[in-house]
């Protein structure tokens, strides 16, 4: 304990500049580590919320037997509430309904929004069972860095797109019908 006290009492009398040089080298490194840790934690939290949106949408749709575009459009409110306070831009949500017949051929029954790609080839093989209806829900959002501004980073690195995809089997009935999708 006396050693530590003597060390700190000696520090102001030090005239050789070693302490200042150590501070000039170590402080920027510590500051960079602190900022990077903050950004990683914020991005992880943001990613968890995008995951929650995709999972919730798929889970809710898989519990229905009949839906329509008005029902699906209301998921934007769910996304805004889930992403609060992070979202500066809207979260992109898409839902696709697949029917797998007795021969394990996959066909798209409906998709929302209408310009959503089919993604038939991306269904995990473990999910393909005969006479099964699957729901694919996805959410996508761009994460913009908080501390590192766009002036400090190249344009390709200033935002990161976070995509999350979930597949659910239908829980009630044989298929989920979408009346105006």
GIFENZI-V751592 format. One record per residue. N is the residue number from 1. OMEGA is omega as a letter, one per 40 degrees, with the letter a starting at -180 (none if undefined). Layout:
{{N/OMEGA} {N/OMEGA}}
This chain:
{{1/i} {2/a} {3/a} {4/i} {5/i} {6/a} {7/a} {8/i} {9/i} {10/a} {11/a} {12/a} {13/a} {14/a} {15/a} {16/i} {17/a} {18/a} {19/i} {20/i} {21/i} {22/i} {23/a} {24/a} {25/a} {26/a} {27/i} {28/i} {29/i} {30/i} {31/i} {32/i} {33/i} {34/a} {35/i} {36/i} {37/i} {38/a} {39/i} {40/i} {41/i} {42/i} {43/i} {44/i} {45/i} {46/i} {47/i} {48/i} {49/i} {50/i} {51/a} {52/i} {53/a} {54/a} {55/a} {56/a} {57/i} {58/a} {59/a} {60/a} {61/a} {62/i} {63/a} {64/i} {65/i} {66/i} {67/i} {68/a} {69/i} {70/i} {71/a} {72/i} {73/a} {74/i} {75/i} {76/i} {77/i} {78/a} {79/i} {80/a} {81/a} {82/a} {83/a} {84/e} {85/a} {86/a} {87/i} {88/i} {89/a} {90/i} {91/i} {92/a} {93/i} {94/a} {95/i} {96/i} {97/a} {98/i} {99/i} {100/a} {101/a} {102/i} {103/a} {104/i} {105/a} {106/i} {107/i} {108/i} {109/i} {110/i} {111/i} {112/e} {113/a} {114/a} {115/i} {116/i} {117/a} {118/a} {119/a} {120/a} {121/a} {122/i} {123/i} {124/a} {125/a} {126/a} {127/a} {128/i} {129/a} {130/i} {131/a} {132/i} {133/i} {134/i} {135/i} {136/i} {137/i} {138/i} {139/a} {140/i} {141/i} {142/i} {143/i} {144/a} {145/a} {146/a} {147/i} {148/a} {149/a} {150/i} {151/a} {152/a} {153/i} {154/a} {155/i} {156/a} {157/a} {158/i} {159/i} {160/i} {161/i} {162/a} {163/i} {164/a} {165/i} {166/i} {167/i} {168/i} {169/i} {170/a} {171/a} {172/i} {173/a} {174/a} {175/i} {176/a} {177/i} {178/a} {179/a} {180/i} {181/none}}
